[in-house]
């Protein structure tokens, strides 16, 4: 009787370990407010960079004259 109890406890313990390995807990998802804030920050960054690019003065160049290419490093 003792061996039967020990073997069932071991069997149940090992089977729950296998089930836990097959189905890991999913990672937490960001809340809607966090998603909105991150997208707003990304948009602000792109708008600011576009404003900086467009606001650079083009001193010394005529309207149809070629300008040197701007180099962007990523």
LINPECOR-V152771 format. One record per residue. RES is the residue in one small letter. SS is DSSP state (A for helix, B for strand, O for the rest). PHI is phi as a letter, one per 30 degrees, with the letter a starting at -180 (999 if undefined). OMEGA is omega in whole degrees, 0 to 359 (999 if undefined). Layout:
RES,SS,PHI,OMEGA / RES,SS,PHI,OMEGA
//
This chain:
x,O,999,180 / x,A,d,180 / x,A,d,179 / x,A,d,179 / x,A,d,180 / x,A,d,182 / x,A,d,178 / x,A,d,178 / x,A,d,178 / x,A,d,180 / x,A,d,179 / x,A,d,180 / x,A,d,180 / x,A,d,180 / x,A,d,177 / x,A,d,176 / x,A,d,179 / x,A,d,179 / x,A,d,180 / x,A,d,178 / x,A,d,180 / x,A,d,185 / x,O,b,178 / x,O,d,179 / x,O,d,180 / x,O,d,178 / x,O,d,180 / x,O,d,179 / x,O,c,178 / x,O,d,179 / x,O,d,181 / x,A,d,180 / x,A,d,178 / x,A,d,178 / x,A,d,180 / x,A,d,180 / x,A,d,181 / x,A,d,178 / x,A,d,178 / x,A,d,178 / x,A,d,178 / x,A,d,180 / x,A,d,178 / x,A,d,181 / x,A,d,180 / x,A,d,179 / x,A,d,180 / x,A,d,180 / x,A,d,178 / x,A,d,178 / x,A,d,180 / x,A,d,181 / x,A,d,183 / x,A,d,183 / x,O,c,178 / x,O,d,182 / x,O,d,178 / x,O,c,184 / x,O,d,175 / x,O,i,180 / x,O,c,175 / x,O,d,187 / x,O,d,184 / x,O,c,182 / x,O,d,182 / x,O,d,177 / x,O,c,176 / x,O,d,182 / x,O,d,177 / x,O,d,179 / x,O,c,178 / x,O,c,178 / x,O,c,180 / x,O,c,999
//
